[in-house]
Amino acid sequence: MIDALIDIVREFWNVLAEMSPYLLFGFIVAGILSVVVSQRLVEKHLGHGLTAIIKAALLGIPLPLCSCGVIPVAASIRRHGASRGATLSFLLSTPQTGVDSIMVTYSLLGPVFAIFRPIAALVTGLVGGVLVRVFGEREETRTELPVINQTLLNSSNNSGSQESRIVRALKYGFVSLPQDIGRSLIIGLVIAGLITAIVPDDFFLGLVGAGVLSMIVMMAVGVPIYVCATASVPVAAALMMKGFSPGAALVFLIAGPATNAAAVATIWRVLGKRTTVVYLLTVAGAALASGLLLNEIFQMTGEHLSHEHTAFLPDWIGDVSAVALLLILLYATLSPYIFKTKFEVDSMADTKVFTVDGMTCNHCAANVERAIREVQGVTDVKVDLTGKRAAVSGDDFDSEKIKDAVESAGYKVVS
């Protein structure tokens, strides 16, 4: 028993040390993207037509949004004028990748995987967007977009203007993003350690083979559960070492991050049932086709799962980076509770507090705040992610419109 625990801890640390330098670099790039590519910039380029579908798929690939974070963003761009095709294209391409997950893919699965994965995400988004345009619900004529409380939005957008862009990038890259993916990442590393230490080599190869059956098994595992794009990579690497083919691992990396029960329910409500069916069929078809193609590429090139590309990095860099990453994840996880600011509403005149169900990350809180700010009559909004509350003040706002705005963003007002 003790030996097994030691093996699990050793494998956990080995994977962590191997991916940490690349993930830390991914955090830096993600922070820069958060400053350069704002949500309003994304909305600006996502309207109607085939061009919007292409832009949606391309914009989604580098953005570090997992499936819990991409849902509210997609609901927002839909609410602000994006077509169903563009919205679904964004929903399909974004959660599969992200600059952080691409770097981790390179560190653990090699350059072929790291190049192929974003290409598969791009194609999935394009195919899904086009299919929705052809077979989805008829696109209604949107003669009237939401009336935006522009003065309040501008003041909100400028609220962090006193901070330099560098500070905001670092805060996002090393605090907000680790808060959103930290728990899933640790769980993924633990699962990878368990698989590597306990499961015999080639166990899955003898159980399900290396063909389509193994891919169907991976899809059945990945579709209903929530798997972060970054956290899923260590699990995929461990499964490959125990007998699953690269194609089966890719199916898991596509189906897991791109789908989960909450995402399906939200797409059904926001985009319609036919669009939801197209979404699920696109994920399934693209995952299987990509898996089969990747297996062919590995056979043609003779590529194997190896880490020779990391040999340029001394072992001590991996160990130091692993310690730094653990400290960052620990700080990001505990800081909302250690440095929790009092949720004060007394100073907000004519204030009502709403309990909002469904917020799981910083992107969720930001989207709830923005949705409420767009309601006429609102003068101030404070959202408490840990307490699942939103305090709204104003001269004469309609509580039902607040509720509708929150629910249109993909959440539910409980009270």
C-alpha positions, -999 to 999 in steps of 0.1 A, spaced: 0 0 0 28 24 9 47 15 -22 16 22 -43 12 56 -27 48 64 -33 45 54 -70 14 76 -74 31 106 -58 62 101 -79 42 99 -112 21 130 -101 54 149 -96 69 137 -128 40 148 -149 37 181 -130 74 189 -135 73 181 -172 43 203 -179 49 232 -155 75 253 -175 52 252 -205 20 259 -185 36 289 -168 46 303 -202 10 296 -213 -3 316 -183 18 346 -194 5 345 -230 -31 340 -217 -27 371 -196 -16 391 -226 -45 378 -247 -69 388 -219 -58 424 -223 -55 425 -261 -85 404 -270 -115 416 -250 -150 401 -251 -163 432 -268 -137 428 -295 -149 392 -301 -186 404 -302 -176 431 -327 -164 406 -353 -191 379 -348 -222 389 -367 -238 369 -395 -226 351 -426 -198 326 -433 -171 352 -425 -184 354 -389 -183 316 -386 -146 316 -397 -138 344 -373 -155 327 -344 -135 295 -349 -102 314 -353 -108 337 -323 -118 307 -301 -86 287 -306 -61 307 -285 -85 320 -259 -81 303 -225 -117 295 -219 -128 261 -207 -163 247 -212 -177 264 -181 -162 297 -191 -171 296 -228 -209 291 -222 -216 325 -207 -193 342 -233 -212 324 -261 -245 334 -246 -233 370 -244 -222 372 -281 -255 356 -291 -273 382 -271 -253 410 -288 -261 400 -324 -240 369 -333 -257 343 -355 -264 308 -343 -237 295 -367 -211 319 -354 -221 312 -318 -219 275 -322 -186 278 -341 -172 297 -311 -187 271 -287 -170 242 -305 -135 256 -311 -129 275 -279 -131 249 -251 -110 223 -270 -79 245 -269 -63 276 -255 -28 288 -254 -23 272 -220 -36 238 -231 -16 239 -263 16 244 -243 7 215 -220 -1 193 -250 33 200 -265 50 192 -232 33 159 -226 21 146 -260 47 161 -284 47 185 -313 24 164 -337 -4 164 -311 2 201 -303 -2 211 -339 -30 187 -348 -52 196 -318 -59 232 -326 -64 224 -363 -90 198 -353 -107 224 -331 -107 249 -360 -123 224 -384 -148 213 -358 -159 249 -353 -162 256 -390 -181 224 -397 -205 230 -368 -211 266 -378 -219 258 -414 -242 229 -405 -262 251 -382 -265 277 -409 -279 250 -432 -299 227 -409 -304 247 -377 -333 268 -367 -342 296 -390 -323 328 -381 -348 354 -369 -344 389 -381 -330 409 -351 -345 443 -356 -336 454 -321 -305 445 -302 -304 450 -264 -304 486 -252 -271 491 -235 -266 513 -205 -235 527 -222 -225 552 -195 -224 525 -169 -206 501 -192 -179 526 -200 -174 533 -163 -172 496 -157 -147 491 -185 -125 519 -172 -127 507 -136 -93 490 -139 -77 518 -160 -55 529 -131 -38 495 -133 -13 491 -161 -20 466 -188 9 445 -175 -6 443 -141 -40 433 -155 -23 406 -177 -4 392 -148 -35 391 -126 -54 372 -152 -26 349 -161 -15 340 -125 -46 345 -104 -79 345 -124 -70 317 -149 -55 294 -122 -86 300 -101 -107 287 -130 -87 256 -139 -67 249 -108 -90 224 -92 -96 205 -124 -59 205 -132 -50 189 -98 -77 163 -102 -64 155 -137 -28 151 -124 -40 128 -96 -60 107 -120 -30 105 -143 -8 95 -114 -32 68 -104 -35 54 -140 3 54 -145 11 38 -112 -17 12 -110 -28 2 -145 -5 -23 -162 12 -14 -195 -9 -20 -226 -39 -29 -204 -64 -9 -225 -49 -22 -258 -59 -57 -248 -92 -46 -235 -106 -24 -263 -79 -25 -290 -66 4 -310 -94 9 -334 -128 26 -335 -141 8 -304 -115 25 -282 -125 59 -297 -162 52 -289 -153 43 -254 -133 75 -250 -163 95 -264 -187 78 -240 -165 88 -211 -158 123 -223 -192 136 -235 -212 137 -203 -185 149 -179 -168 182 -174 -131 180 -184 -110 211 -187 -89 213 -219 -57 217 -199 -65 192 -171 -75 165 -196 -40 164 -212 -22 145 -183 -51 120 -183 -48 115 -221 -10 110 -218 -15 84 -191 -41 65 -211 -18 65 -241 10 50 -221 -14 22 -210 -25 12 -244 -49 37 -259 -40 49 -294 -32 86 -300 -66 88 -319 -85 76 -289 -67 100 -267 -76 128 -291 -113 118 -291 -112 123 -253 -95 156 -257 -122 168 -281 -153 153 -266 -145 160 -229 -138 198 -231 -163 205 -258 -193 189 -241 -209 184 -208 -244 182 -194 -246 219 -184 -233 230 -218 -259 209 -237 -287 223 -215 -276 259 -221 -273 254 -258 -307 239 -259 -322 269 -242 -302 296 -259 -298 283 -295 -326 257 -299 -331 220 -301 -320 215 -337 -288 235 -331 -281 213 -300 -285 182 -322 -261 196 -347 -237 205 -319 -236 169 -305 -234 153 -340 -206 176 -350 -186 168 -318 -190 131 -323 -183 131 -360 -153 155 -358 -138 136 -328 -140 102 -346 -127 116 -379 -99 134 -362 -89 104 -342 -87 81 -372 -67 107 -391 -43 112 -363 -37 75 -360 -28 74 -397 -4 103 -392 13 85 -363 16 54 -384 30 72 -414 55 92 -395 65 65 -370 59 91 -342 56 77 -307 47 92 -274 80 106 -263 94 136 -245 127 141 -264 116 176 -272 119 185 -235 155 173 -232 167 209 -237 153 218 -203 174 207 -173 155 187 -146 159 215 -120 139 238 -142 110 214 -142 112 209 -104 114 247 -97 85 253 -121 65 226 -105 69 242 -71 61 276 -85 30 263 -102 17 246 -70 22 278 -51 3 297 -78 -25 272 -77 -26 272 -39 -27 310 -38 -54 313 -65 -76 287 -48 -73 301 -12 -71 339 -20 -109 344 -24 -114 331 11 -83 345 28 -85 380 13 -123 380 9 -137 415 9 -169 422 27 -199 421 4 -212 455 14 -245 467 0 -254 493 26 -237 521 7 -256 512 -25 -288 532 -26 -320 513 -36 -302 480 -36 -316 445 -42 -296 414 -37 -302 385 -61 -290 349 -56 -275 336 -88 -271 299 -94 -246 285 -119 -216 308 -115 -185 286 -113 -156 309 -125 -145 345 -129 -158 345 -164 -192 337 -151 -192 365 -126 -180 390 -152 -208 379 -176 -235 382 -149 -222 416 -140 -222 428 -176 -257 413 -183 -271 432 -154 -253 465 -163 -271 465 -196 -305 467 -179 -319 502 -179 -321 519 -145 -291 501 -131 -265 524 -117 -242 499 -99 -236 462 -97 -215 440 -74 -211 403 -80 -199 379 -53 -187 347 -69 -181 327 -37 -214 338 -22 -233 334 -56 -249 368 -51 -254 400 -72 -262 433 -55 -279 457 -79 -287 494 -72 -304 520 -93 -331 546 -96 -359 526 -112 -349 492 -125 -372 462 -131 -363 431 -111 -380 409 -138 -357 424 -164 -327 417 -141 -338 381 -139 -343 378 -177 -309 393 -183 -292 369 -160 -310 339 -174 -303 350 -210 -266 349 -200 -270 312 -191 -276 314 -153 -306 313 -130 -319 338 -104 -329 317 -74 -342 345 -52 
